[in-house]
Amino acid sequence: MKILIDDNAGYCFGVVKAIGAAEAELAAEGSLYCLGDIVHNSAEVERLRSQGLRVIDHRDLEGLRGHKVLIRAHGEPPATYREAERLGIRLIDATCPIVLALQGRIRRGYVEMAARGGQIVIFGRRGHAEVVGLVGQTDGTAIVVSSPDELDAIDPARPIRLYSQTTKSRDDYRRLIANIQALAPVDFVAYDTICNRMAGRTGELAAFARSVDVLLFVAGANSSNGHYLFEHCRAVQPRTYLIGGPAEVRPEWLSGAASVGISGATSTPRWLMEEVRDVLSSKC
């Protein structure tokens, strides 16, 4: 049986930047606090935890006066920076540059809409770390919609500025735009804020999924990007299975397969996909 790892799978450059910053600090100091899981993959979080990374939440900041804290690629709202300054916490800011640019765009849009009685709408998953940071740019006033059909909170009689979480489906975003346009809004502008790496990934991934008999898609249970890409794969290759790591592979999935592909989310480390490959190789 041929076993192939998707050459295009694995970390996006924003995650690479954040993990690199963490590893550099851990090598120098032996410990580091991180505000939330550095990546939505429990295996990678555990690897870094073994090197001294300690995951905290906002409630822990009060007790970390004078310490260093890493801001992960998802970014944070302005309130976090104000709190860190108040407490004398030294931030290592590893916010993805694409997310950082989007935060700035939303802030500028918010200032415009606030002056005109308009509304900021963000297409994203409620409670997702990136979305929390984006909503923070609007002082908590943005309308978050999670699906193209979720329109009840949007007022077409007021100006609308629409943005998307960087890892959302471009097709779903287009449907949302069309649905808002159907409301005949008085003033509506939608911005293309989906990461090009994410948008381009779907075509590459579909081609890879079609090229194998079985696809094992490796992603963390809490990875929004992972679940979206997994469903995209399954639409073109029905024998696609979502796993968190090698221990979850079931032999019956491989029955009759001449080739097995291994791919993953932008939050999936290469080493974890290689572990899946090695387990498969030992059983074939």
N, C-alpha and C positions, 0 to 999 in steps of 0.2 A: 504493500500500500504506500502510495506517495503521500508525504506530509509536507505541506507548504505553509510558510508564514507570510502573511501579507506584508510586502515591503513598505507599503504606505501607512501601515497601522502604527499606533503608539502615540506618544506624547506630542501635543502641539508645542510650538516654541514658547508660549506663555507658561505652560507647565514646566518645560525644561528650565526656563529662567528661574522659576520659583524653587524648584528642587535643587538647582545648582547653588542658589543663594543659601538655602538651608544647609546643604552639605558643606559649603565653604565655612560657614559659621560653626557648624558642629566640629569640623576638623580643627578649627582654631581654638574653640572654647570648650568643647565637650558637651554642651547643652544649649538648648534654645527653646523658647516658647513660640507656639504657632497658634494664631487665632482661628480656630476651626481646623478641620482636616485639611492638610496641605493639598490633597488631591482626593477625588471621590473613588478611592480604591483602597480597601482595607489592608491588602497585602503590602502595598507600598508604604502606607502609613505605619504599619508594624515594623517594616524594615528600618525606617527612619527613627521610629521610637527606640529601637534597639541601639541606635547611635547617640541617643540623648535628646531627641525631639519630644517636647511635651505639648500635647494639644490642650488648649484652654478655650473658654468661652468668655463672653463680655463680662460676666459676673466675676471672673477671676482678676480682671485688670486692677481693681482697687488694691489687691495685695501684691502687685508687681512693680511698685514704685522703683524707678531706677534700672529696671531690667530691660533687656532687648526682647522685642516681640516681632515676629514675622507676619506680615500681611500677605496672604496667599494670592494666587493669580486672579481669583474671582473679584478681588477688590473689596472695599469697605465704604460705608457712607461717611460723610463729613463729620458726623458726631463722634466716630471712633477716633479720628485724628485729634479732635478737640479734647477728648477724654485722655488720650495718651499724653498730650502736651500738659494738661493739668496735673497729671501724675508723674511727669518726668520720665515717662517710658520712651525708650529709644526704638523707633520703628525701623525695621528692615522692610521696605515696601517693594514687594514682588508682584504688584498688580500687573496683569497682562497689559502691554501697551495698547492693544486694541480695545480692551475694556476701559482703560484709563481715558482714551480718546472719546469713547462713547459717553462716559460720565460727563466729560466736559461739554459735549454736544447737548446732552439732556439738560444740563444746568443752564446753558444759554437759551435753550428752548423754553425752559421753565420761566426764566426772567421775562422773555417775550410774552408768554401766555399769561403770566400773572398781571402784566400791564394791560392786557387786552381782554381779560375775563375768559381766557381760553383754558384748555385742558391738555395735559400730557398723558398719553396712553402708551403703555409698555406691554408688548407681547412677550410673555414669559411665564415661568412656573413660580407661583406664589411661594415665598419662603426660600427660594433658591438663593444661595449666597450672592451671586452676581446681581440678581434682581433686587435684593435688599439694598445693595450698594447703589444701584441705579435709582431706586425710589428715594433714597436718601438725598439725591441731588435736587429733588423737588420738595424738600422739607416734608416728605411723607404724603404729599398730595396726589401723586400720580395714580392713574387708574391702571391696574394690572389685569390683563385679560389672558386666559390660559388656552383658549381655543378660538378658531376663526368665527364661531357662532355666538361667542359671548359678547353681546353688544348692549345689554340693558343699561349699563352704567355710563354709556357714551351719549352725550347730548349733541346731536347734529346741528343744533341752533347756535352752538358756541364753537369758536375756532379749535381745531384739533391738530396736534403734532404727534405723530406715531413713530415709535422706535421699537426695535426688537432686541431681546436678549441675544447675545452673539452666537449661541449654539442652537437656535431654533431651526425648524425646517423652513426652507425658503418657499416651498410649495404652500405650506400652511400660512405663511406670512402673506403670500400673494392672495390667498383666499380671504384672509382677514381684510386686506386692503380693499378687495372687491366688495366685500360685505359692507364696509363702512361707506364706500362710494355709493352704494345702493341706497343709503339713508339720505342722500342728497345733502351732505354737510355744507354749511355756508363757507367754510374755509378749512381745507384739509390738506396737510402735507405729510407724506409718509417717507421716511428715510431708510435707505438700505444699510442696515447696521449688523447684518449677519456676517460672521467671520468668513472670509473667502476660503480659508483652509477647510472650514466645516462644510461650506457649500460645495466645494470641489470634491470633497471626500466621498460624497454619496455616489457619484458616477464611477469613481475608481473602485469603490467597494462593491457596487452592483456587478461590475465586470469580474471581479475576483470571485464573488459568490457563485456566479454562473459557471466559472471555470473548474469548480470542484464538485465532487459528489456529496460531500458533507462539509458543513462549515461550523466550526466551534468559535463562538464569539465571546471573548473574554472581557468582562466589565464588572465594575463594582455595583452592588445592589442600589446604591444611591446616586449613580451617575445618570443624569438627565440625558447627556450626550450619548451614553452607552445604550440606553433603552431605545432612543430614537434610531440609532444606527442599526441596532439588532433587528428592529421591526422592518427597517428598510431592506436588510439582507433577507429576512424571511419571506418578504414579498416576492423576491426573485429566485430564492433557493429555499423551498419548503423544509429541507433537511438542515435547517440552521438551529443551533442550540445555544442558549445563553448560559455561561458558566462563570463562576468567580475565580476558579483556579483548577489545577489538574485533578484534585480529589473529586470533583463533581462530574467528571467524564463517565458516561455510562457505555459499556461495551456494545449494548444492543443498538446504539445510535450508528455504529460503524458497520453494521452488517451489510455485506455486499458492496461496500464502497471501495473503489480503486484509488480514490484520492480524497484527502481530508485537508481542508484549509483552516488556518488559525488566524483570526483577526481580533481587533479590539478597538476600544474607544480612545479618544484623545487623552483620557486619564488612565490608560492601561500601560504599565511599564513593559518594555520589550522583554526583560528578563522573565516576567511571568508567562508571556506567550511561549518563550523558549522552554520553560518548565513543562508546559502542556505538551509541547512537541516531544520532549525527552520521555515523558510518561507514555505517550502514544508509541514512540519508537521501541520502548522496552516491551510493549505488549504485542507488537506486530511481528 
